[in-house]
């Protein structure tokens, strides 16, 4: 019995010693000098920056929202509280009822075909150039009226006024979407610049830490690949132990601040762009309620609700992934290492 107790004690001590030695191998960074800690803090910051940039990319290209507002431009859609195609036919009907020398069914079909073809052949998908199509319709109806004696000038004026109030709303929508696309292109350009700056910053660190790596070979790799291959915690700590005199770049913290502030600024611009577009589209939809008795007010309220849900759900989900708080905290940790150097 006594020998069993002795063996158990020896095994316990052996296990305790193993666990203790395993724990001591986990380096918390306490044993590194201030310059080395800057490299460690930079690796964490770059990791968070890449994650934030990827989330920003997803945020800016919020397809569900963009697809919805693009669908509003379809003249056959009733999401705006009316169908432009239907309202054109409604405005045309009093004229067709007076026609004696025209195949009214054929003429009506030609009008519908022109509108649909114009929409489908737009150079920008989902856009609807209302100015051109409005002029074409007025010209066609004017020629039609010349051959129909019962159609008066007042009939044509009524047709133009009725049609214009619907087309003007489409024109407002068209302008809002063109401005939105221009803003999105601008945000994408700034995002690409951020990605470039972050990669340059990462390559700067790699060339300092690991001699013999050409910048050209590093540039062929993606951001995530560079981070995993060269800034992995264990690999980085090993490199710092082997080369304790490695100097942290003099402008390293300054560049880190520029990247973090750039990401935060781009996110603020994104919010302004999407919020501005949402409010602009909402105003157009609210104005549609005043167009006349044919307007489906319930449909407009439903459209506003759907659009708002798409906007808010996507925004809230991606903000969580953006990790701006984490990014700010890691920049703060890096700047603290500068003060303790």
C-alpha positions in Angstrom: 0.0 0.0 0.0 2.9 2.3 0.9 4.6 1.8 -2.5 1.3 2.8 -4.3 1.2 6.1 -2.4 4.9 6.8 -3.3 4.3 6.1 -7.0 1.2 8.3 -7.0 3.1 11.1 -5.5 5.9 10.8 -8.0 3.4 10.8 -10.9 1.7 13.9 -9.4 4.9 15.8 -9.1 5.9 14.8 -12.7 2.6 16.0 -14.1 2.8 19.3 -12.1 6.3 19.9 -13.4 5.2 19.3 -17.0 2.2 21.7 -16.7 4.4 24.3 -15.0 7.0 24.1 -17.8 4.3 24.2 -20.5 2.9 27.4 -18.9 6.3 29.0 -18.8 6.6 28.5 -22.5 3.6 30.8 -23.1 5.3 34.2 -23.5 3.0 37.1 -22.6 5.5 39.6 -24.0 6.7 40.6 -20.5 10.3 39.5 -21.4 10.5 41.5 -24.5 12.1 45.0 -24.7 9.9 48.0 -25.7 11.0 47.9 -29.3 10.1 44.2 -29.6 6.8 44.9 -28.0 6.1 47.5 -30.7 6.5 44.7 -33.4 4.1 42.5 -31.4 1.5 45.2 -31.0 1.9 46.1 -34.7 1.1 42.5 -35.7 -2.1 42.6 -33.7 -3.1 46.0 -35.1 -2.5 44.9 -38.8 -4.6 41.8 -38.1 -7.5 44.0 -36.9 -7.0 46.5 -39.8 -7.2 43.8 -42.4 -10.4 42.5 -40.8 -11.9 46.0 -40.7 -11.0 46.7 -44.3 -12.6 43.4 -45.4 -15.8 44.3 -43.5 -15.8 47.8 -45.0 -15.6 46.2 -48.4 -18.6 44.1 -47.6 -20.4 47.1 -46.1 -19.9 49.4 -49.1 -21.0 46.7 -51.5 -24.3 46.1 -49.7 -26.0 44.3 -52.5 -29.4 43.7 -51.0 -29.9 47.4 -50.5 -28.5 48.5 -53.8 -30.5 45.8 -55.7 -33.7 47.1 -54.1 -33.3 50.7 -55.1 -32.2 49.7 -58.6 -35.4 47.7 -59.0 -37.4 51.0 -58.4 -36.3 52.2 -61.8 -38.2 49.4 -63.6 -41.2 51.2 -65.3 -43.3 48.0 -64.8 -42.7 47.9 -61.1 -45.3 49.2 -58.7 -42.9 49.6 -55.7 -43.1 53.4 -56.0 -46.9 53.3 -55.5 -47.6 53.3 -59.2 -46.4 51.6 -62.4 -45.1 54.1 -64.9 -46.0 51.7 -67.7 -49.6 51.6 -66.5 -49.8 55.3 -65.9 -48.6 56.0 -69.5 -51.4 53.8 -70.8 -54.0 55.5 -68.5 -53.0 58.9 -69.7 -53.1 57.7 -73.3 -56.6 56.1 -73.1 -58.6 59.4 -73.4 -56.7 60.1 -76.7 -57.1 56.6 -78.0 -60.8 56.7 -77.3 -61.1 59.6 -79.8 -59.1 58.0 -82.5 -60.7 57.0 -85.8 -57.8 56.6 -88.2 -55.3 54.7 -86.0 -55.0 51.1 -84.9 -55.2 52.0 -81.2 -54.1 48.5 -79.9 -51.0 48.6 -82.2 -50.2 52.2 -81.1 -50.5 51.3 -77.4 -48.3 48.3 -77.9 -45.6 50.5 -79.7 -45.6 52.9 -76.7 -45.1 50.0 -74.2 -42.4 48.5 -76.4 -40.5 51.8 -76.6 -40.6 52.3 -72.8 -39.4 48.7 -72.1 -36.7 48.7 -74.7 -35.4 52.0 -73.4 -35.1 50.6 -69.9 -33.5 47.3 -71.0 -30.9 49.1 -73.1 -29.6 51.5 -70.5 -25.8 51.7 -70.4 -26.0 51.4 -66.6 -28.0 48.5 -65.3 -31.2 49.5 -63.5 -31.0 53.2 -64.6 -33.9 54.7 -66.6 -33.1 57.8 -68.7 -36.5 59.5 -68.4 -35.6 62.7 -70.3 -35.1 60.9 -73.6 -38.1 58.6 -73.3 -40.4 61.4 -72.3 -39.4 63.4 -75.4 -39.9 60.4 -77.6 -43.4 59.7 -76.2 -44.5 63.4 -76.6 -43.2 63.3 -80.2 -45.1 60.1 -81.0 -48.3 61.3 -79.4 -48.0 64.6 -81.2 -47.7 63.0 -84.6 -50.6 60.7 -83.7 -52.8 63.7 -82.8 -52.1 65.4 -86.1 -54.0 62.6 -87.9 -56.9 62.5 -85.4 -59.2 65.5 -85.8 -61.1 64.9 -82.6 -58.0 65.2 -80.4 -57.6 68.8 -79.3 -54.7 70.8 -78.1 -56.1 70.6 -74.6 -56.1 66.8 -74.8 -52.4 66.8 -75.6 -51.7 69.3 -72.8 -53.5 67.2 -70.3 -51.6 64.1 -71.5 -48.3 65.9 -71.1 -49.1 67.4 -67.6 -50.4 64.0 -66.3 -47.3 62.1 -67.6 -44.8 64.7 -66.5 -45.7 64.3 -62.8 -44.8 60.6 -62.9 -41.7 61.1 -65.1 -40.4 63.8 -62.8 -40.4 61.4 -59.9 -38.4 58.9 -62.0 -36.0 61.6 -62.9 -35.4 62.4 -59.2 -34.8 58.7 -58.6 -32.4 58.5 -61.5 -30.4 61.5 -60.2 -30.3 60.0 -56.7 -29.0 56.7 -58.0 -26.4 58.3 -60.2 -25.1 60.3 -57.3 -25.2 57.2 -55.1 -23.2 55.2 -57.7 -20.6 58.0 -58.0 -20.2 58.1 -54.2 -19.8 54.3 -54.0 -17.1 54.4 -56.7 -15.3 57.1 -54.7 -15.5 55.0 -51.5 -14.2 51.9 -53.4 -11.3 54.0 -54.6 -10.4 55.1 -51.1 -10.8 51.5 -49.9 -8.3 50.3 -52.5 -5.9 53.0 -51.4 -6.3 51.8 -47.7 -5.6 48.2 -48.8 -2.5 49.4 -50.6 -1.2 51.4 -47.7 -1.8 48.6 -45.3 0.0 46.1 -47.5 3.0 48.5 -47.8 3.1 48.9 -44.1 3.0 45.2 -43.5 5.8 44.7 -46.1 7.8 47.3 -44.3 7.6 45.3 -41.1 8.5 42.0 -42.9 11.6 43.4 -44.6 12.8 44.7 -41.3 12.1 41.5 -39.3 13.1 38.9 -41.9 16.2 39.8 -43.9 16.5 38.4 -47.4 12.9 38.8 -48.5 12.6 41.0 -51.6 9.8 43.5 -51.8 8.9 42.2 -55.2 8.3 38.6 -54.0 6.3 39.9 -51.0 4.2 42.1 -53.2 3.0 39.0 -55.1 1.3 37.7 -52.0 -2.0 38.9 -50.6 -2.5 40.7 -47.3 -3.9 37.7 -45.4 -1.1 35.5 -46.7 1.6 37.9 -45.7 0.1 38.3 -42.2 -0.2 34.5 -41.6 3.3 33.7 -43.0 5.3 36.4 -41.3 3.3 37.9 -38.4 2.1 34.8 -36.7 2.6 35.3 -33.0 4.8 32.3 -32.4 6.9 32.9 -35.5 7.3 36.6 -34.7 8.3 36.0 -31.1 10.9 33.5 -32.3 12.3 36.0 -34.7 12.5 38.7 -32.0 14.3 36.3 -29.6 16.9 35.5 -32.3 17.3 39.1 -33.3 16.8 41.2 -30.1 18.5 44.2 -31.6 16.1 44.6 -34.5 15.0 48.2 -34.6 11.4 49.2 -35.0 10.8 51.6 -38.0 10.9 55.2 -36.9 7.7 56.0 -38.7 5.9 52.8 -37.8 3.5 54.2 -35.2 2.8 57.3 -37.4 1.8 55.1 -40.3 -0.3 52.9 -38.0 -2.2 56.0 -36.9 -2.8 57.0 -40.5 -4.2 53.6 -41.4 -6.5 53.4 -38.4 -7.8 57.0 -38.9 -8.2 56.3 -42.6 -10.4 53.3 -41.8 -12.5 55.3 -39.3 -12.9 58.2 -41.7 -14.0 55.9 -44.6 -16.6 54.3 -42.3 -17.9 57.8 -41.4 -18.1 58.7 -45.1 -19.9 55.4 -45.9 -22.5 56.2 -43.2 -23.1 59.6 -44.7 -23.4 58.2 -48.3 -25.9 55.4 -47.4 -27.9 57.5 -44.9 -28.1 60.4 -47.4 -29.3 58.1 -50.2 -31.8 56.3 -48.0 -33.3 59.7 -46.9 -33.4 61.0 -50.4 -35.2 57.9 -51.7 -37.6 58.1 -48.8 -38.5 61.7 -49.6 -39.2 60.7 -53.2 -41.5 57.9 -52.0 -43.3 60.2 -49.7 -43.8 62.7 -52.5 -45.4 60.0 -54.6 -48.4 59.9 -52.2 -49.4 63.3 -53.5 -49.5 62.4 -57.2 -53.2 61.4 -57.4 -56.0 59.0 -56.6 -54.3 56.2 -58.5 -51.4 56.0 -56.1 -51.2 52.9 -53.8 -50.2 54.5 -50.5 -50.1 51.2 -48.7 -47.5 50.0 -51.2 -45.4 53.1 -50.7 -45.4 52.5 -46.9 -44.5 48.9 -47.5 -41.7 49.8 -49.8 -40.3 52.3 -47.3 -40.5 49.7 -44.5 -38.7 47.0 -46.6 -36.0 49.5 -47.7 -35.4 50.7 -44.1 -35.1 47.1 -42.8 -32.6 46.2 -45.5 -30.6 49.4 -44.7 -30.6 48.9 -40.9 -30.2 45.1 -40.8 -27.2 45.1 -43.1 -25.6 48.2 -41.4 -26.0 46.7 -37.9 -24.7 43.3 -38.8 -21.6 44.7 -40.6 -20.8 47.2 -37.9 -20.2 44.3 -35.4 -17.8 42.8 -37.9 -16.0 46.1 -38.5 -14.2 45.9 -35.2 -13.5 49.6 -34.9 -13.3 49.4 -31.1 -10.8 46.6 -31.3 -8.8 48.6 -33.9 -8.7 51.7 -31.7 -7.7 49.6 -28.6 -4.8 48.0 -30.5 -3.6 51.4 -31.8 -3.7 52.6 -28.2 -1.6 49.6 -27.1 0.9 50.4 -29.8 1.2 54.1 -28.9 1.7 53.1 -25.2 4.8 51.1 -26.2 6.2 54.2 -27.8 5.8 56.1 -24.5 7.6 53.3 -22.5 10.4 52.9 -25.0 
